[in-house]
Each structure stands twice: as C-alpha cells, then as structure tokens.
Amino acid sequence: MPHVTVTINGRAYRLACDDGEEQRLEALGQAVEDRVQQLKGNFGEIGDTRLTVMAAIMIADEMSELQKKIAGL
C-alpha cells in the first residue's frame, strides 16, 4: 500500500492510500492546505486545531451545497 505525505499548516502527515491514488490524495491535501492558509490570512494565528476545524467545516459546507444542487438536477 503506497503512502503519501501531505503538509497542512506546517505539519507533515503520512497517509496510506490505494495504488494509483497518490496524486489525488496529494491534491486533496493541497486543497486543505490552501483553505487553512486562506483562513490564516483572514484571521491570523488562531491555533492549529481551530484553523483545521474551520477549514473542514467550510469544505463540508461547500460539499453539502453541491449535493443539494446535484439532487435538484
């Protein structure tokens, strides 16, 4: 099983994934990092955990809205 290291807010996380999913996992990790950095730019240093939770909630909110749109099609 391959492993990928993603860096989020300066911390490296080694994650396992299925064969062939390495690039996708790296891209998803980068998307989370981008969101964390956006929040950091808006709110400053408010703590690693808080930044990560805020990023996760924002991503979940976007996903929820997209699911509603898909269901309406």
BAGULUM-390502 format. One record per residue (C-alpha): residue number from 1; residue in three letters; x, y, z. Coordinates in pm, 1 decimal. Layout:
+-----+---------+----------+----------+----------+
: num : residuo :       c1 :       c2 :       c3 :
+-----+---------+----------+----------+----------+
: NUM :     ALA :        X :        Y :        Z :
...
+-----+---------+----------+----------+----------+
//
This chain:
+-----+---------+----------+----------+----------+
: num : residuo :       c1 :       c2 :       c3 :
+-----+---------+----------+----------+----------+
:   1 :     MET :      0.0 :      0.0 :      0.0 :
:   2 :     PRO :    154.7 :    333.6 :   -104.1 :
:   3 :     HIS :    197.2 :    625.3 :    131.3 :
:   4 :     VAL :    181.2 :    997.8 :     64.2 :
:   5 :     THR :    299.7 :   1279.6 :    285.9 :
:   6 :     VAL :     83.0 :   1590.6 :    287.1 :
:   7 :     THR :    172.6 :   1908.7 :    472.1 :
:   8 :     ILE :   -101.2 :   2111.2 :    634.5 :
:   9 :     ASN :    -16.8 :   2426.3 :    826.9 :
:  10 :     GLY :    347.5 :   2329.7 :    851.3 :
:  11 :     ARG :    284.9 :   1977.0 :    979.2 :
:  12 :     ALA :    358.2 :   1669.7 :    771.8 :
:  13 :     TYR :    110.0 :   1382.1 :    774.0 :
:  14 :     ARG :    194.9 :   1043.0 :    623.9 :
:  15 :     LEU :   -118.8 :    883.3 :    482.6 :
:  16 :     ALA :   -181.7 :    546.6 :    321.5 :
:  17 :     CYS :   -381.9 :    520.0 :      1.5 :
:  18 :     ASP :   -475.1 :    272.5 :   -268.6 :
:  19 :     ASP :   -245.2 :    215.8 :   -564.7 :
:  20 :     GLY :   -283.7 :    493.2 :   -819.2 :
:  21 :     GLU :   -446.9 :    734.4 :   -572.7 :
:  22 :     GLU :   -127.1 :    913.5 :   -471.6 :
:  23 :     GLN :   -173.3 :   1222.4 :   -689.4 :
:  24 :     ARG :   -537.1 :   1258.7 :   -589.2 :
:  25 :     LEU :   -450.6 :   1240.7 :   -219.5 :
:  26 :     GLU :   -171.6 :   1494.3 :   -266.1 :
:  27 :     ALA :   -413.8 :   1728.5 :   -447.0 :
:  28 :     LEU :   -675.2 :   1690.8 :   -172.5 :
:  29 :     GLY :   -412.5 :   1762.4 :     90.6 :
:  30 :     GLN :   -308.5 :   2072.9 :   -100.9 :
:  31 :     ALA :   -671.2 :   2187.3 :   -119.3 :
:  32 :     VAL :   -698.6 :   2161.7 :    259.4 :
:  33 :     GLU :   -366.7 :   2344.7 :    298.7 :
:  34 :     ASP :   -488.2 :   2620.5 :     66.5 :
:  35 :     ARG :   -804.9 :   2663.1 :    273.7 :
:  36 :     VAL :   -608.6 :   2670.3 :    601.1 :
:  37 :     GLN :   -374.7 :   2934.8 :    460.2 :
:  38 :     GLN :   -673.1 :   3139.8 :    339.5 :
:  39 :     LEU :   -823.4 :   3130.1 :    689.0 :
:  40 :     LYS :   -485.8 :   3212.1 :    842.6 :
:  41 :     GLY :   -464.4 :   3516.3 :    617.4 :
:  42 :     ASN :   -811.6 :   3627.9 :    721.4 :
:  43 :     PHE :   -793.4 :   3555.5 :   1094.0 :
:  44 :     GLY :   -423.1 :   3527.9 :   1178.3 :
:  45 :     GLU :   -278.2 :   3272.0 :   1414.3 :
:  46 :     ILE :   -582.9 :   3132.6 :   1592.2 :
:  47 :     GLY :   -443.7 :   2787.2 :   1665.8 :
:  48 :     ASP :   -378.4 :   2480.3 :   1454.1 :
:  49 :     THR :   -681.3 :   2287.8 :   1568.1 :
:  50 :     ARG :   -920.0 :   2576.7 :   1522.1 :
:  51 :     LEU :   -785.9 :   2650.3 :   1171.8 :
:  52 :     THR :   -818.3 :   2285.9 :   1072.9 :
:  53 :     VAL :  -1171.7 :   2257.1 :   1210.0 :
:  54 :     MET :  -1278.8 :   2578.8 :   1038.0 :
:  55 :     ALA :  -1133.1 :   2456.0 :    707.4 :
:  56 :     ALA :  -1309.5 :   2120.0 :    744.0 :
:  57 :     ILE :  -1643.1 :   2288.3 :    816.6 :
:  58 :     MET :  -1606.1 :   2520.5 :    518.4 :
:  59 :     ILE :  -1526.1 :   2228.1 :    287.9 :
:  60 :     ALA :  -1817.4 :   2026.0 :    431.2 :
:  61 :     ASP :  -2049.4 :   2323.4 :    375.5 :
:  62 :     GLU :  -1942.4 :   2352.8 :     11.1 :
:  63 :     MET :  -1992.3 :   1979.5 :    -34.8 :
:  64 :     SER :  -2338.4 :   1996.7 :    119.4 :
:  65 :     GLU :  -2441.6 :   2279.2 :   -113.0 :
:  66 :     LEU :  -2310.9 :   2088.3 :   -415.9 :
:  67 :     GLN :  -2502.3 :   1776.7 :   -308.2 :
:  68 :     LYS :  -2821.8 :   1983.0 :   -287.8 :
:  69 :     LYS :  -2761.6 :   2118.0 :   -637.0 :
:  70 :     ILE :  -2696.6 :   1769.2 :   -773.4 :
:  71 :     ALA :  -3010.6 :   1633.8 :   -607.8 :
:  72 :     GLY :  -3208.5 :   1913.5 :   -771.6 :
:  73 :     LEU :  -3095.5 :   1821.7 :  -1121.1 :
+-----+---------+----------+----------+----------+
//
